């Protein structure tokens, strides 16, 4: 049985709201990162405590992969990037 017009509208609305919400969150994330980077590079700002003993904002640079995995080991990072690309292509093809 096919869905009614109202069901389709609800589905489309839910998808659009999800995409817009995700886009807004990504935009805000990048905006705050850019602002923090600007503060750190243009001033002597080193960080801010938002909630004592719980939440601080500090500018750090990650030279590795996720959570600084393989930081400073460029050949291993390149290897994992190539391996991931080959695996994705293989997944798509097969």
N, CA, C and O atoms as CSV, one atom per row, in Angstrom:
chain,resi,resn,atom,element,x,y,z
A,1,UNK,N,N,0.832,-1.163,0.000
A,1,UNK,CA,C,0.000,0.000,0.000
A,1,UNK,C,C,0.886,1.239,0.000
A,1,UNK,O,O,1.836,1.319,0.779
A,2,UNK,N,N,0.596,2.178,-0.840
A,2,UNK,CA,C,1.391,3.387,-0.931
A,2,UNK,C,C,1.034,4.340,0.195
A,2,UNK,O,O,-0.090,4.367,0.696
A,3,UNK,N,N,2.052,5.132,0.576
A,3,UNK,CA,C,1.822,6.119,1.618
A,3,UNK,C,C,0.979,7.274,1.097
A,3,UNK,O,O,0.942,7.547,-0.102
A,4,UNK,N,N,0.327,7.922,1.994
A,4,UNK,CA,C,-0.491,9.062,1.605
A,4,UNK,C,C,0.398,10.276,1.375
A,4,UNK,O,O,1.577,10.272,1.728
A,5,UNK,N,N,-0.176,11.305,0.782
A,5,UNK,CA,C,0.549,12.539,0.511
A,5,UNK,C,C,1.059,13.151,1.820
A,5,UNK,O,O,2.164,13.694,1.854
A,6,UNK,N,N,0.282,13.072,2.879
A,6,UNK,CA,C,0.677,13.633,4.166
A,6,UNK,C,C,1.887,12.899,4.728
A,6,UNK,O,O,2.785,13.526,5.291
A,7,UNK,N,N,1.920,11.567,4.580
A,7,UNK,CA,C,3.057,10.786,5.056
A,7,UNK,C,C,4.327,11.169,4.303
A,7,UNK,O,O,5.393,11.280,4.907
A,8,UNK,N,N,4.224,11.369,3.005
A,8,UNK,CA,C,5.382,11.754,2.207
A,8,UNK,C,C,5.875,13.140,2.596
A,8,UNK,O,O,7.080,13.372,2.685
A,9,UNK,N,N,4.944,14.062,2.828
A,9,UNK,CA,C,5.325,15.413,3.244
A,9,UNK,C,C,6.051,15.382,4.581
A,9,UNK,O,O,7.035,16.094,4.776
A,10,UNK,N,N,5.563,14.554,5.502
A,10,UNK,CA,C,6.208,14.441,6.813
A,10,UNK,C,C,7.623,13.881,6.667
A,10,UNK,O,O,8.551,14.339,7.333
A,11,UNK,N,N,7.779,12.893,5.797
A,11,UNK,CA,C,9.092,12.305,5.572
A,11,UNK,C,C,10.049,13.327,4.969
A,11,UNK,O,O,11.188,13.459,5.417
A,12,UNK,N,N,9.586,14.044,3.957
A,12,UNK,CA,C,10.425,15.058,3.321
A,12,UNK,C,C,10.772,16.150,4.320
A,12,UNK,O,O,11.920,16.591,4.375
A,13,UNK,N,N,9.805,16.591,5.107
A,13,UNK,CA,C,10.052,17.610,6.120
A,13,UNK,C,C,11.077,17.131,7.150
A,13,UNK,O,O,11.963,17.891,7.542
A,14,UNK,N,N,10.963,15.896,7.580
A,14,UNK,CA,C,11.910,15.342,8.548
A,14,UNK,C,C,13.316,15.297,7.961
A,14,UNK,O,O,14.285,15.623,8.647
A,15,UNK,N,N,13.435,14.897,6.701
A,15,UNK,CA,C,14.745,14.834,6.047
A,15,UNK,C,C,15.331,16.235,5.906
A,15,UNK,O,O,16.503,16.454,6.212
A,16,UNK,N,N,14.516,17.184,5.444
A,16,UNK,CA,C,14.995,18.561,5.273
A,16,UNK,C,C,15.427,19.151,6.611
A,16,UNK,O,O,16.484,19.776,6.693
A,17,UNK,N,N,14.635,18.965,7.648
A,17,UNK,CA,C,14.997,19.481,8.971
A,17,UNK,C,C,16.277,18.837,9.491
A,17,UNK,O,O,17.094,19.506,10.124
A,18,UNK,N,N,16.456,17.559,9.233
A,18,UNK,CA,C,17.674,16.870,9.663
A,18,UNK,C,C,18.899,17.431,8.949
A,18,UNK,O,O,19.921,17.705,9.578
A,19,UNK,N,N,18.793,17.599,7.638
A,19,UNK,CA,C,19.920,18.115,6.859
A,19,UNK,C,C,20.248,19.548,7.282
A,19,UNK,O,O,21.419,19.892,7.446
A,20,UNK,N,N,19.229,20.379,7.457
A,20,UNK,CA,C,19.450,21.764,7.882
A,20,UNK,C,C,20.064,21.803,9.281
A,20,UNK,O,O,20.971,22.597,9.531
A,21,UNK,N,N,19.592,20.969,10.184
A,21,UNK,CA,C,20.132,20.934,11.546
A,21,UNK,C,C,21.593,20.507,11.543
A,21,UNK,O,O,22.418,21.118,12.222
A,22,UNK,N,N,21.917,19.474,10.792
A,22,UNK,CA,C,23.306,19.002,10.706
A,22,UNK,C,C,24.182,20.084,10.088
A,22,UNK,O,O,25.286,20.343,10.566
A,23,UNK,N,N,23.693,20.712,9.035
A,23,UNK,CA,C,24.451,21.794,8.400
A,23,UNK,C,C,24.702,22.952,9.355
A,23,UNK,O,O,25.801,23.507,9.381
A,24,UNK,N,N,23.694,23.321,10.141
A,24,UNK,CA,C,23.840,24.402,11.111
A,24,UNK,C,C,24.856,24.033,12.191
A,24,UNK,O,O,25.676,24.864,12.583
A,25,UNK,N,N,24.806,22.798,12.669
A,25,UNK,CA,C,25.768,22.361,13.683
A,25,UNK,C,C,27.196,22.356,13.151
A,25,UNK,O,O,28.122,22.761,13.854
A,26,UNK,N,N,27.380,21.901,11.919
A,26,UNK,CA,C,28.716,21.918,11.313
A,26,UNK,C,C,29.203,23.353,11.148
A,26,UNK,O,O,30.367,23.649,11.418
A,27,UNK,N,N,28.312,24.250,10.704
A,27,UNK,CA,C,28.676,25.652,10.550
A,27,UNK,C,C,29.106,26.252,11.888
A,27,UNK,O,O,30.141,26.915,11.959
A,28,UNK,N,N,28.331,26.028,12.944
A,28,UNK,CA,C,28.671,26.568,14.259
A,28,UNK,C,C,29.976,25.976,14.788
A,28,UNK,O,O,30.764,26.682,15.417
A,29,UNK,N,N,30.208,24.698,14.542
A,29,UNK,CA,C,31.446,24.049,14.948
A,29,UNK,C,C,32.638,24.721,14.275
A,29,UNK,O,O,33.617,25.063,14.939
A,30,UNK,N,N,32.558,24.909,12.969
A,30,UNK,CA,C,33.663,25.527,12.234
A,30,UNK,C,C,33.849,26.992,12.624
A,30,UNK,O,O,34.977,27.482,12.680
A,31,UNK,N,N,32.754,27.688,12.893
A,31,UNK,CA,C,32.830,29.089,13.309
A,31,UNK,C,C,33.562,29.221,14.640
A,31,UNK,O,O,34.435,30.076,14.785
A,32,UNK,N,N,33.212,28.384,15.606
A,32,UNK,CA,C,33.880,28.454,16.912
A,32,UNK,C,C,35.350,28.060,16.801
A,32,UNK,O,O,36.200,28.666,17.454
A,33,UNK,N,N,35.662,27.057,15.986
A,33,UNK,CA,C,37.063,26.660,15.806
A,33,UNK,C,C,37.872,27.788,15.178
A,33,UNK,O,O,39.002,28.051,15.589
A,34,UNK,N,N,37.297,28.452,14.187
A,34,UNK,CA,C,37.987,29.569,13.543
A,34,UNK,C,C,38.199,30.710,14.527
A,34,UNK,O,O,39.264,31.328,14.538
A,35,UNK,N,N,37.205,30.994,15.346
A,35,UNK,CA,C,37.314,32.065,16.341
A,35,UNK,C,C,38.393,31.752,17.375
A,35,UNK,O,O,39.193,32.623,17.716
A,36,UNK,N,N,38.423,30.532,17.869
A,36,UNK,CA,C,39.427,30.126,18.856
A,36,UNK,C,C,40.815,30.187,18.241
A,36,UNK,O,O,41.754,30.655,18.885
A,37,UNK,N,N,40.962,29.721,17.005
A,37,UNK,CA,C,42.263,29.766,16.324
A,37,UNK,C,C,42.723,31.214,16.151
A,37,UNK,O,O,43.893,31.530,16.369
A,38,UNK,N,N,41.807,32.081,15.762
A,38,UNK,CA,C,42.141,33.500,15.603
A,38,UNK,C,C,42.591,34.103,16.930
A,38,UNK,O,O,43.582,34.832,16.975
A,39,UNK,N,N,41.868,33.805,18.009
A,39,UNK,CA,C,42.257,34.308,19.330
A,39,UNK,C,C,43.658,33.842,19.720
A,39,UNK,O,O,44.463,34.622,20.230
A,40,UNK,N,N,43.936,32.571,19.475
A,40,UNK,CA,C,45.224,32.007,19.872
A,40,UNK,C,C,46.372,32.576,19.042
A,40,UNK,O,O,47.462,32.800,19.569
A,41,UNK,N,N,46.139,32.811,17.751
A,41,UNK,CA,C,47.214,33.290,16.890
A,41,UNK,C,C,47.425,34.796,16.989
A,41,UNK,O,O,48.559,35.255,16.854
A,42,UNK,N,N,46.387,35.574,17.216
A,42,UNK,CA,C,46.497,37.030,17.210
A,42,UNK,C,C,46.759,37.634,18.588
A,42,UNK,O,O,47.194,38.782,18.686
A,43,UNK,N,N,46.505,36.891,19.629
A,43,UNK,CA,C,46.706,37.405,20.984
A,43,UNK,C,C,47.503,36.377,21.772
A,43,UNK,O,O,47.920,35.355,21.226
A,44,UNK,N,N,47.708,36.637,23.015
A,44,UNK,CA,C,48.413,35.682,23.872
A,44,UNK,C,C,47.430,34.790,24.626
A,44,UNK,O,O,47.755,34.257,25.687
A,45,UNK,N,N,46.245,34.632,24.082
A,45,UNK,CA,C,45.193,33.839,24.720
A,45,UNK,C,C,45.617,32.373,24.779
A,45,UNK,O,O,46.070,31.819,23.778
A,46,UNK,N,N,45.476,31.757,25.921
A,46,UNK,CA,C,45.868,30.354,26.053
A,46,UNK,C,C,44.698,29.446,26.406
A,46,UNK,O,O,44.813,28.224,26.315
A,47,UNK,N,N,43.594,30.022,26.801
A,47,UNK,CA,C,42.445,29.190,27.119
A,47,UNK,C,C,41.495,29.886,28.072
A,47,UNK,O,O,41.796,30.938,28.637
A,48,UNK,N,N,40.340,29.265,28.230
A,48,UNK,CA,C,39.309,29.801,29.104
A,48,UNK,C,C,38.661,28.655,29.864
A,48,UNK,O,O,38.355,27.610,29.289
A,49,UNK,N,N,38.456,28.854,31.148
A,49,UNK,CA,C,37.721,27.884,31.947
A,49,UNK,C,C,36.254,28.269,31.909
A,49,UNK,O,O,35.876,29.360,32.336
A,50,UNK,N,N,35.431,27.369,31.395
A,50,UNK,CA,C,33.998,27.622,31.302
A,50,UNK,C,C,33.314,27.149,32.578
A,50,UNK,O,O,32.565,27.900,33.202
A,51,UNK,N,N,33.573,25.906,32.963
A,51,UNK,CA,C,33.064,25.344,34.219
A,51,UNK,C,C,34.283,24.810,34.970
A,51,UNK,O,O,34.914,23.859,34.510
A,52,UNK,N,N,34.630,25.407,36.127
A,52,UNK,CA,C,35.837,25.002,36.851
A,52,UNK,C,C,35.896,23.489,37.110
A,52,UNK,O,O,34.902,22.865,37.482
A,53,UNK,N,N,37.072,22.933,36.906
A,53,UNK,CA,C,37.349,21.509,37.113
A,53,UNK,C,C,36.501,20.594,36.238
A,53,UNK,O,O,36.376,19.403,36.524
A,54,UNK,N,N,35.914,21.145,35.169
A,54,UNK,CA,C,35.069,20.301,34.315
A,54,UNK,C,C,35.233,20.607,32.828
A,54,UNK,O,O,35.409,19.683,32.034
A,55,UNK,N,N,35.180,21.884,32.430
A,55,UNK,CA,C,35.157,22.230,31.013
A,55,UNK,C,C,36.024,23.451,30.732
A,55,UNK,O,O,35.766,24.542,31.241
A,56,UNK,N,N,37.065,23.252,29.906
A,56,UNK,CA,C,37.954,24.322,29.489
A,56,UNK,C,C,38.007,24.372,27.970
A,56,UNK,O,O,37.830,23.355,27.300
A,57,UNK,N,N,38.249,25.551,27.437
A,57,UNK,CA,C,38.457,25.701,25.995
A,57,UNK,C,C,39.910,26.102,25.797
A,57,UNK,O,O,40.355,27.128,26.312
A,58,UNK,N,N,40.648,25.287,25.049
A,58,UNK,CA,C,42.048,25.564,24.756
A,58,UNK,C,C,42.294,25.294,23.274
A,58,UNK,O,O,41.635,24.457,22.657
A,59,UNK,N,N,43.249,26.018,22.728
A,59,UNK,CA,C,43.621,25.814,21.327
A,59,UNK,C,C,44.797,24.858,21.262
A,59,UNK,O,O,45.858,25.132,21.822
A,60,UNK,N,N,44.612,23.750,20.588
A,60,UNK,CA,C,45.692,22.799,20.352
A,60,UNK,C,C,45.658,22.381,18.891
A,60,UNK,O,O,44.627,22.496,18.229
A,61,UNK,N,N,46.787,21.897,18.391
A,61,UNK,CA,C,46.879,21.450,17.013
A,61,UNK,C,C,47.159,19.952,17.020
A,61,UNK,O,O,48.110,19.490,17.651
A,62,UNK,N,N,46.329,19.208,16.318
A,62,UNK,CA,C,46.486,17.765,16.213
A,62,UNK,C,C,47.237,17.460,14.919
A,62,UNK,O,O,46.712,17.685,13.828
A,63,UNK,N,N,48.447,16.957,15.034
A,63,UNK,CA,C,49.243,16.638,13.842
A,63,UNK,C,C,49.062,15.198,13.386
A,63,UNK,O,O,49.649,14.788,12.385
A,64,UNK,N,N,48.274,14.445,14.092
A,64,UNK,CA,C,48.038,13.061,13.718
A,64,UNK,C,C,46.634,12.856,13.202
A,64,UNK,O,O,45.976,13.793,12.749
A,65,UNK,N,N,46.189,11.630,13.277
A,65,UNK,CA,C,44.813,11.298,12.894
A,65,UNK,C,C,43.935,11.517,14.129
A,65,UNK,O,O,44.247,12.361,14.969
A,66,UNK,N,N,42.871,10.782,14.239
A,66,UNK,CA,C,41.952,10.942,15.365
A,66,UNK,C,C,42.686,10.755,16.688
A,66,UNK,O,O,43.430,9.791,16.868
A,67,UNK,N,N,42.466,11.689,17.610
A,67,UNK,CA,C,43.069,11.670,18.939
A,67,UNK,C,C,44.600,11.563,18.887
A,67,UNK,O,O,45.209,10.897,19.724
A,68,UNK,N,N,45.207,12.219,17.908
A,68,UNK,CA,C,46.666,12.277,17.707
A,68,UNK,C,C,47.280,10.908,17.406
A,68,UNK,O,O,48.471,10.694,17.636
A,69,UNK,N,N,46.477,9.995,16.898
A,69,UNK,CA,C,46.986,8.683,16.516
A,69,UNK,C,C,48.035,8.857,15.423
A,69,UNK,O,O,47.765,9.499,14.409
A,70,UNK,N,N,49.202,8.307,15.609
A,70,UNK,CA,C,50.327,8.361,14.683
A,70,UNK,C,C,50.845,9.779,14.462
A,70,UNK,O,O,51.327,10.100,13.375
A,71,UNK,N,N,50.752,10.614,15.463
A,71,UNK,CA,C,51.279,11.981,15.347
A,71,UNK,C,C,52.786,11.915,15.117
A,71,UNK,O,O,53.508,11.235,15.846
A,72,UNK,N,N,53.240,12.615,14.116
A,72,UNK,CA,C,54.665,12.658,13.810
A,72,UNK,C,C,55.163,11.486,12.985
A,72,UNK,O,O,56.360,11.405,12.712
A,73,UNK,N,N,54.297,10.586,12.584
A,73,UNK,CA,C,54.701,9.438,11.768
A,73,UNK,C,C,53.998,9.567,10.420
A,73,UNK,O,O,52.979,8.920,10.179
A,74,UNK,N,N,54.546,10.399,9.550
A,74,UNK,CA,C,53.850,10.736,8.307
A,74,UNK,C,C,53.692,9.538,7.368
A,74,UNK,O,O,52.681,9.438,6.673
A,75,UNK,N,N,54.669,8.628,7.333
A,75,UNK,CA,C,54.549,7.481,6.425
A,75,UNK,C,C,53.378,6.592,6.832
A,75,UNK,O,O,52.690,6.041,5.973
A,76,UNK,N,N,53.148,6.449,8.134
A,76,UNK,CA,C,52.054,5.598,8.599
A,76,UNK,C,C,50.702,6.255,8.321
A,76,UNK,O,O,49.734,5.572,7.986
A,77,UNK,N,N,50.640,7.581,8.460
A,77,UNK,CA,C,49.401,8.288,8.130
A,77,UNK,C,C,49.079,8.118,6.649
A,77,UNK,O,O,47.932,7.862,6.284
A,78,UNK,N,N,50.089,8.261,5.803
A,78,UNK,CA,C,49.894,8.075,4.356
A,78,UNK,C,C,49.447,6.654,4.052
A,78,UNK,O,O,48.559,6.445,3.226
A,79,UNK,N,N,50.057,5.677,4.713
A,79,UNK,CA,C,49.686,4.272,4.516
A,79,UNK,C,C,48.210,4.039,4.863
A,79,UNK,O,O,47.487,3.390,4.107
A,80,UNK,N,N,47.771,4.568,6.002
A,80,UNK,CA,C,46.383,4.366,6.411
A,80,UNK,C,C,45.405,5.107,5.510
A,80,UNK,O,O,44.290,4.631,5.294
A,81,UNK,N,N,45.793,6.253,4.984
A,81,UNK,CA,C,44.940,6.974,4.039
A,81,UNK,C,C,44.767,6.169,2.759
A,81,UNK,O,O,43.657,6.050,2.240
A,82,UNK,N,N,45.860,5.619,2.252
A,82,UNK,CA,C,45.789,4.797,1.036
A,82,UNK,C,C,44.976,3.542,1.307
A,82,UNK,O,O,44.123,3.173,0.499
A,83,UNK,N,N,45.224,2.887,2.423
A,83,UNK,CA,C,44.492,1.673,2.779
A,83,UNK,C,C,42.999,1.944,2.894
A,83,UNK,O,O,42.188,1.145,2.427
A,84,UNK,N,N,42.628,3.056,3.508
A,84,UNK,CA,C,41.224,3.422,3.639
A,84,UNK,C,C,40.598,3.696,2.278
A,84,UNK,O,O,39.474,3.267,2.018
A,85,UNK,N,N,41.310,4.401,1.410
A,85,UNK,CA,C,40.799,4.689,0.066
A,85,UNK,C,C,40.578,3.408,-0.728
A,85,UNK,O,O,39.543,3.249,-1.375
A,86,UNK,N,N,41.537,2.500,-0.682
A,86,UNK,CA,C,41.409,1.223,-1.399
A,86,UNK,C,C,40.233,0.426,-0.843
A,86,UNK,O,O,39.473,-0.169,-1.607
A,87,UNK,N,N,40.079,0.409,0.467
A,87,UNK,CA,C,38.985,-0.339,1.084
A,87,UNK,C,C,37.618,0.264,0.679
A,87,UNK,O,O,36.672,-0.476,0.412
A,88,UNK,N,N,37.522,1.589,0.635
A,88,UNK,CA,C,36.264,2.226,0.232
A,88,UNK,C,C,35.934,1.942,-1.220
A,88,UNK,O,O,34.785,1.652,-1.555
A,89,UNK,N,N,36.933,2.023,-2.082
A,89,UNK,CA,C,36.704,1.714,-3.500
A,89,UNK,C,C,36.270,0.261,-3.649
A,89,UNK,O,O,35.338,-0.039,-4.395
A,90,UNK,N,N,36.952,-0.649,-2.934
A,90,UNK,CA,C,36.580,-2.057,-2.973
A,90,UNK,C,C,35.170,-2.295,-2.480
A,90,UNK,O,O,34.433,-3.099,-3.052
A,91,UNK,N,N,34.794,-1.605,-1.429
A,91,UNK,CA,C,33.439,-1.733,-0.875
A,91,UNK,C,C,32.401,-1.263,-1.893
A,91,UNK,O,O,31.371,-1.909,-2.086
A,92,UNK,N,N,32.683,-0.128,-2.544
A,92,UNK,CA,C,31.734,0.417,-3.527
A,92,UNK,C,C,31.620,-0.506,-4.734
A,92,UNK,O,O,30.517,-0.761,-5.218
A,93,UNK,N,N,32.751,-1.008,-5.222
A,93,UNK,CA,C,32.731,-1.868,-6.409
A,93,UNK,C,C,32.035,-3.195,-6.137
A,93,UNK,O,O,31.237,-3.655,-6.954
A,94,UNK,N,N,32.323,-3.802,-5.018
A,94,UNK,CA,C,31.741,-5.118,-4.735
A,94,UNK,C,C,30.504,-4.983,-3.904
A,94,UNK,O,O,29.875,-5.985,-3.566
